[in-house]
Amino acid sequence: MTRPARSDRLVLLGLLLLAAVPVLAGSVRLIEFAGGAQVLPDSDRIGSAPVPVLLHIVSVTVFSVLGAFQFAPGFRRRHRSWHRYAGRLLVVAGLLTALTGLWLTLFLPPAAVDSPALVAVRVLVCVFMTVSIVLGFRAVRRRDFAAHRAWMIRGYAIAMGAGTQFLTQTAWLVSVGALTPAGRTGTMTAAWLINVVVAEWVIRRRSRPLRARTRVLAAADASR
């Protein structure tokens, strides 16, 4: 296996593993809605708004799973038509994910360990994800592929916060104990910050070769 192919598979595997957390949690929640045993906490609270919850589960599942393939460079190069068609679906799924998340944050009764600070962070995160996807869509419409890639990476990183939150909250439970309002706020905020930092690192790492090629082409044009 060549290094690009191996790297491609590692990227895809890592993103799918991170997506597994919201996908599995959403699947369990759907089973509860269908009359199955209540496994997850806050079932009564979540069940008070079934339509936006269902829309959120379906949209985040589509966005997280399909998005993983969009960010595997080799797969994207081999399936350019698929990338374009799936991208249109992902814009819709991403906007639904962010906007239903915003609705649930503002109108669903808060959980016992939610805090006003966490509500504010969630609103900020949902707005940032919405803006990222809109700017990513506008960039590809004007064929600014570098900006399109950067903004979609940012939007995807925010959406994958639930996967990273599983890790940060598990670390809290192991090292500190039961979650408190401050602990829940801190672990969830930390997860989104981790994803944003990693996203910015990826964006800058991928933009360096592009900037180098641009400088080479500019120098060649100037020498003519």
Protein Blocks (a to p, Z undefined) as FASTA:
>chain_A
ZZklmmmmmmmmmmmmmmmmmmmmmmmmmmmmnopacfbghklmmmmmmmlmmmmmmmmm
mmmmmmmmmmmmklmmmmmmlmmmmmmmmmmmmmmmmmmmmmmmmmgccdfkbcfklmmm
mmmmmmmmmmmmmmmmmmmmnopaklmmmmmmmmmmmmmmmmmmmmmmmmmmmmnopcdf
klmmmmmmmmmmmmmmmmmmmmmmmmmmmmmmmmmmmmmmmmZZ
